[in-house]
Amino acid sequence: TVYYQVTKPNYTTVENSVAVSIAKAPLTITVGSYTKKQYDPIPEFTVSYEGFVNNETAEVLTKQPVLSCEANEDSAPGEYDITLSGAEATNYDIKYVAGNLTVTEPDSYTLTYMLDDKIYKVVTYKYRETITPEPIPEGNYVTFEWTGLPETMPAHDVVVHASYTTGIRDLILAKPQDVQIYSPNGKKLNKLQKGLNIVMLQDGTIRKIVIK
C-alpha cells in the first residue's frame, strides 16, 4: 500500500492511499534430455533456470527443485520422463519443463567356441544376456564340456575351449594300445599326466584331454 499527500496553495490538502499489487516474476526451470545404454549408470541430471532478475540465482529459492525418473540401471530400452517438482520462491512464479531419458540397447559381444584349436561356432550376445551353451557334438569315444563359459555375457568378447572329460580316458585305460599320448610340447607319454594331454586315436583323430 502506498500513501501520498498533495499540498498546493488555494487547495485543500487530501491524503489518500492506493493498493499496489506486485506480481511475481516468471521463472522457468528446465531439465534436459539424456541417453544411456541399458545397465549403464543413470546420468547425473542437471537443471537450468530462465527468469531470475536483479542478478539473483538459484540460491534465492526457499526450496530447491526435486528431479525424479522411474528408470534405473537395469531398465529396459525405451523413453522415460524426467520430472521436476517441489521448488519454491517468494518472488517467483515457477514453471517446469520436463526432460526425458532414452535407454538404448546394451553393447553386444562375441562368444567363440573353439574345438581342437579351430573355431567351432561364433555367437553374438548382448551384455548381461543369458548364455545358452552350444550343444556338444557327438563323436567317437569322446565327451567334453566348454570350459570358462560364463552364465551371462560380460562386457568383452569371450573365447571358450572344449575340455574333454570322459570317453578318451576310459578308452586309454581299457585299450592303451589304440592311442598315443603326447604332452603339449610334443613329448610322447606312456600314460596320462595331470594337466593337458594330446591324444591321437587309432583312426588318426587328435583330441585333447585335461586331467585335473
Phi, psi and chi 1 to 4 in degrees:
 res  aa     phi    psi   chi1   chi2   chi3   chi4
   1 THR       -  133.9  -57.2      -      -      -
   2 VAL  -112.0  128.4  177.5      -      -      -
   3 TYR  -104.8  138.9  -64.5   92.3      -      -
   4 TYR  -142.0  157.5   64.2   90.7      -      -
   5 GLN  -135.5  133.3 -176.7  179.6   47.6      -
   6 VAL  -116.5  125.5  178.6      -      -      -
   7 THR  -129.8  121.2  -56.7      -      -      -
   8 LYS  -142.3  150.8  -73.8 -171.3  176.4 -177.7
   9 PRO   -59.1  144.5  -21.9   32.2      -      -
  10 ASN    67.2   12.4  -55.6  -40.5      -      -
  11 TYR  -126.1  153.2  -72.0   89.4      -      -
  12 THR   -82.2  133.7  -57.9      -      -      -
  13 THR   -70.0  133.6  -61.4      -      -      -
  14 VAL  -123.4  129.9  177.1      -      -      -
  15 GLU  -110.1  138.0  -68.0 -175.0    0.4      -
  16 ASN  -152.5  169.6 -154.7  -15.0      -      -
  17 SER  -134.7  147.6   63.7      -      -      -
  18 VAL  -127.8  131.0  177.7      -      -      -
  19 ALA   -84.7  123.0      -      -      -      -
  20 VAL  -111.8  126.3  178.1      -      -      -
  21 SER  -102.7  121.2  177.2      -      -      -
  22 ILE  -101.9  116.3  -58.5  176.1      -      -
  23 ALA   -75.6  149.5      -      -      -      -
  24 LYS   -69.4  144.1  -67.7 -177.0  176.9 -177.8
  25 ALA   -73.4  141.5      -      -      -      -
  26 PRO   -72.8  136.3   26.3  -33.2      -      -
  27 LEU  -132.4  124.5  176.1   65.9      -      -
  28 THR  -107.1  127.3  -59.4      -      -      -
  29 ILE  -111.2  125.1  -54.6  177.8      -      -
  30 THR  -124.5  139.4  -57.3      -      -      -
  31 VAL  -114.3  139.4   59.3      -      -      -
  32 GLY   -79.9 -167.1      -      -      -      -
  33 SER  -111.2  145.0  -64.8      -      -      -
  34 TYR  -135.5  159.9  -60.4   81.2      -      -
  35 THR  -135.6  138.5  -59.6      -      -      -
  36 LYS  -147.8  158.8   83.6  171.2 -166.0   74.7
  37 LYS   -87.1  149.7  -65.3  176.0 -177.8  177.7
  38 GLN   -55.2  136.2 -172.6  180.0   19.9      -
  39 TYR    82.7  -10.8  -53.3  122.8      -      -
  40 ASP   -75.3  156.6  -77.4   -6.5      -      -
  41 PRO   -61.8  152.5  -20.9   32.3      -      -
  42 ILE   -65.8  129.9  -62.7  -67.5      -      -
  43 PRO   -66.4  159.9   22.0  -30.9      -      -
  44 GLU   -80.9  115.1 -177.9  177.8   -6.8      -
  45 PHE   -80.0  140.1  -56.4  135.8      -      -
  46 THR  -128.4  158.8   58.5      -      -      -
  47 VAL  -119.3  157.4  -62.3      -      -      -
  48 SER  -125.1  156.0   60.4      -      -      -
  49 TYR  -123.5  142.5  -58.8   88.5      -      -
  50 GLU  -137.7  119.4 -176.6  178.4   -1.7      -
  51 GLY   130.4   -4.8      -      -      -      -
  52 PHE   -62.9  141.3  -78.1  126.4      -      -
  53 VAL  -119.4  164.3  -63.5      -      -      -
  54 ASN    56.0   36.5  -60.8  -32.8      -      -
  55 ASN    61.4   22.8  -63.8  -40.9      -      -
  56 GLU   -77.4  159.2  -68.9 -178.3  -35.0      -
  57 THR  -129.6 -172.8   65.9      -      -      -
  58 ALA   -62.6  -16.1      -      -      -      -
  59 GLU   -64.6  -19.9  -65.9 -178.8   -2.4      -
  60 VAL   -75.7  -15.3   76.1      -      -      -
  61 LEU   -68.3  135.9  -60.1  178.3      -      -
  62 THR   -80.1  -23.4   55.6      -      -      -
  63 LYS  -138.7  132.2  -73.2 -173.2  178.1 -179.5
  64 GLN   -80.8  153.1  -63.8  -63.2  -41.1      -
  65 PRO   -68.2  149.1   24.9  -34.1      -      -
  66 VAL  -110.0  128.6  176.7      -      -      -
  67 LEU   -99.5  144.3  -64.1   93.7      -      -
  68 SER  -143.0  138.5  178.6      -      -      -
  69 CYS  -147.5  134.2 -177.9      -      -      -
  70 GLU   -74.3  -16.5  -67.3 -176.1   -4.2      -
  71 ALA   -73.6  150.1      -      -      -      -
  72 ASN  -132.0 -173.7   55.3   43.3      -      -
  73 GLU   -59.3  -34.6  -70.7 -171.2    7.8      -
  74 ASP   -91.8   -2.5  -63.8  -19.8      -      -
  75 SER   -57.1  143.1  -65.9      -      -      -
  76 ALA   -67.2  155.6      -      -      -      -
  77 PRO   -54.8  139.5  -28.5   37.0      -      -
  78 GLY   158.5 -169.5      -      -      -      -
  79 GLU  -108.0  134.5  -60.1  -74.1  -26.6      -
  80 TYR  -131.5  133.4  -61.9   85.0      -      -
  81 ASP   -74.0  143.9  -69.1  -26.8      -      -
  82 ILE  -112.7  112.2  -53.2  170.9      -      -
  83 THR  -105.3  158.9   59.3      -      -      -
  84 LEU  -123.0  146.7  -72.1  158.7      -      -
  85 SER  -165.7  169.1   62.7      -      -      -
  86 GLY    86.6   -8.8      -      -      -      -
  87 ALA   -73.1  144.7      -      -      -      -
  88 GLU  -141.1  146.5  -66.8 -178.0    5.2      -
  89 ALA  -154.0  146.0      -      -      -      -
  90 THR   -67.9  -41.2  -57.1      -      -      -
  91 ASN  -112.9   17.9  -62.9  -36.5      -      -
  92 TYR  -132.0  141.7  -69.6   95.0      -      -
  93 ASP   -98.5  112.2 -175.6   15.3      -      -
  94 ILE   -93.9  134.7  -62.7  172.9      -      -
  95 LYS  -125.8  142.7  175.2 -175.2  176.3 -177.8
  96 TYR  -110.1  145.8  -58.4  110.2      -      -
  97 VAL  -123.9  110.4  177.2      -      -      -
  98 ALA   -73.3  160.3      -      -      -      -
  99 GLY  -117.4 -167.4      -      -      -      -
 100 ASN  -148.8  153.4   75.3  -61.4      -      -
 101 LEU  -115.1  123.1  172.5   64.5      -      -
 102 THR  -100.3  120.9  -58.8      -      -      -
 103 VAL  -101.8  123.2  178.7      -      -      -
 104 THR  -104.6  171.7   60.6      -      -      -
 105 GLU   -62.2  146.0  -65.3  -76.6  -12.0      -
 106 PRO   -70.4  165.1   25.9  -33.8      -      -
 107 ASP   -64.3  154.9  -71.8  -28.9      -      -
 108 SER  -111.7  149.0  -65.4      -      -      -
 109 TYR  -137.5  162.9  -59.4   91.9      -      -
 110 THR  -100.4  142.3   58.1      -      -      -
 111 LEU  -114.1  116.0  170.3   59.5      -      -
 112 THR  -108.2  124.9  -57.7      -      -      -
 113 TYR   -94.5  126.7  -66.9   90.2      -      -
 114 MET  -111.7  130.3  -60.9  -66.7  -66.2      -
 115 LEU  -128.8  116.3 -179.1   60.5      -      -
 116 ASP    55.0   45.3  -67.7  -25.0      -      -
 117 ASP    63.4   18.1  -65.2  -34.8      -      -
 118 LYS  -122.9  148.4  -64.0  180.0 -179.8  178.9
 119 ILE   -68.7  120.5  -64.8  177.4      -      -
 120 TYR   -90.2  -42.9  177.0   74.0      -      -
 121 LYS  -164.9  147.9 -169.0  170.3 -175.5  178.6
 122 VAL  -122.3  126.6  178.1      -      -      -
 123 VAL  -124.8  142.3 -175.0      -      -      -
 124 THR  -103.3  130.4  -60.6      -      -      -
 125 TYR  -127.8  149.4  -76.8   98.5      -      -
 126 LYS   -80.7  154.0  -65.2  174.4 -177.4  176.2
 127 TYR   -54.3  130.6  173.7   49.1      -      -
 128 ARG    73.1    1.6  -72.2 -161.4 -173.6 -177.4
 129 GLU   -69.8  141.5 -173.0  175.5   -2.9      -
 130 THR   -68.3  131.9  -59.5      -      -      -
 131 ILE   -91.5  129.1  -67.1  174.7      -      -
 132 THR   -97.7  111.7  -58.0      -      -      -
 133 PRO   -56.6  140.4  -23.6   34.8      -      -
 134 GLU   -67.0  131.8 -175.6   65.6   21.1      -
 135 PRO   -56.0  143.5  -23.2   33.5      -      -
 136 ILE   -82.3  122.4  -62.6  173.3      -      -
 137 PRO   -66.2  147.8   25.3  -34.0      -      -
 138 GLU   -82.6  144.5  -64.2 -179.6    0.2      -
 139 GLY  -155.8  165.6      -      -      -      -
 140 ASN   -68.5  128.0  -66.0  -29.5      -      -
 141 TYR    71.4   -4.1  -49.0  118.5      -      -
 142 VAL  -124.4  142.8  -63.7      -      -      -
 143 THR  -137.1  150.8   58.6      -      -      -
 144 PHE  -154.8  174.8   61.2   87.4      -      -
 145 GLU  -134.1  158.7   62.0 -174.9   10.7      -
 146 TRP   -83.4  120.2  -59.0  113.2      -      -
 147 THR   -91.8  143.1   59.0      -      -      -
 148 GLY    76.5   17.8      -      -      -      -
 149 LEU   -83.1  116.2 -175.2   65.9      -      -
 150 PRO   -77.1  161.1   27.1  -32.3      -      -
 151 GLU   -77.3  -36.4  -66.3 -177.1   -1.8      -
 152 THR  -128.2  157.3   58.9      -      -      -
 153 MET   -75.3  124.4 -163.8   66.4 -167.6      -
 154 PRO   -78.6  179.5   28.5  -33.2      -      -
 155 ALA   -87.3   48.8      -      -      -      -
 156 HIS  -168.2  163.9   56.0   77.0      -      -
 157 ASP   -68.2  150.9  -64.8  -25.5      -      -
 158 VAL  -129.9  139.0  175.5      -      -      -
 159 VAL  -122.6  127.1  177.9      -      -      -
 160 VAL  -121.2  152.0  -63.3      -      -      -
 161 HIS  -119.6  157.4  -64.0  -96.0      -      -
 162 ALA   -80.1  126.8      -      -      -      -
 163 SER  -111.3  114.2  175.1      -      -      -
 164 TYR   -74.3  130.6  -65.3   92.1      -      -
 165 THR  -114.3  -39.2   55.1      -      -      -
 166 THR  -143.0  173.1   60.3      -      -      -
 167 GLY    98.5  -69.6      -      -      -      -
 168 ILE   -63.0  -45.2  -69.7 -179.2      -      -
 169 ARG   -59.9  -43.1 -175.6  173.1 -175.4  -84.9
 170 ASP   -62.9  -39.2  -63.7  -22.3      -      -
 171 LEU   -65.5  -42.6  174.5   65.2      -      -
 172 ILE   -62.9  -42.4  -67.0  171.2      -      -
 173 LEU   -67.1  -34.6  -65.7  175.5      -      -
 174 ALA   -82.6  -42.5      -      -      -      -
 175 LYS  -135.7   72.4  -61.6  179.6  179.6 -179.1
 176 PRO   -60.8  -22.4   21.3  -32.4      -      -
 177 GLN   -72.4  -14.2   70.7  -81.7    5.9      -
 178 ASP   -87.9   -4.9  -68.4  -19.7      -      -
 179 VAL  -136.0  160.3  -62.1      -      -      -
 180 GLN  -123.3  136.7  -62.6 -179.0   51.5      -
 181 ILE  -114.7  135.3  -52.3  170.1      -      -
 182 TYR  -132.5  152.3  -61.8   88.6      -      -
 183 SER   -79.6  166.9   66.8      -      -      -
 184 PRO   -58.1  -26.3  -26.1   35.9      -      -
 185 ASN   -90.0    6.5   60.5   11.4      -      -
 186 GLY    96.6    1.1      -      -      -      -
 187 LYS   -75.9  131.2 -178.6 -179.4  178.4 -179.9
 188 LYS   -75.2  136.9 -170.2  170.5 -177.4  179.2
 189 LEU  -115.9  154.5  -55.1  172.7      -      -
 190 ASN   -87.5  -22.3  -65.6  -37.4      -      -
 191 LYS  -154.1  169.3   61.1 -179.8 -179.6  178.9
 192 LEU   -64.9  141.2  -65.7  173.4      -      -
 193 GLN  -116.2  164.0   63.8  179.5    3.1      -
 194 LYS   -66.6  135.7 -172.4  174.7 -178.5 -179.7
 195 GLY   103.6 -147.9      -      -      -      -
 196 LEU   -87.7  132.0  177.1   63.5      -      -
 197 ASN  -123.8  140.4  -61.6  -96.1      -      -
 198 ILE  -101.7  122.1  -50.1  -60.9      -      -
 199 VAL  -118.5  129.0  178.5      -      -      -
 200 MET  -108.4  120.0  179.2 -178.9  -68.9      -
 201 LEU   -77.6  169.3  -58.1  180.0      -      -
 202 GLN   -61.1  -30.5 -168.6  175.1   28.8      -
 203 ASP   -85.3    6.0   61.6    2.8      -      -
 204 GLY    92.2   -5.8      -      -      -      -
 205 THR   -69.5  134.1  -58.4      -      -      -
 206 ILE  -105.4  131.1  -63.6  176.6      -      -
 207 ARG  -132.3  162.2  -67.1  -72.9 -175.2  -96.3
 208 LYS  -112.9  142.3  -63.2  176.5 -178.0  178.4
 209 ILE  -135.4  133.8 -178.9  170.4      -      -
 210 VAL  -107.4  124.4  176.6      -      -      -
 211 ILE  -104.9  121.0  -58.9  -61.4      -      -
 212 LYS   -95.0      -  -61.7 -180.0  179.7  180.0
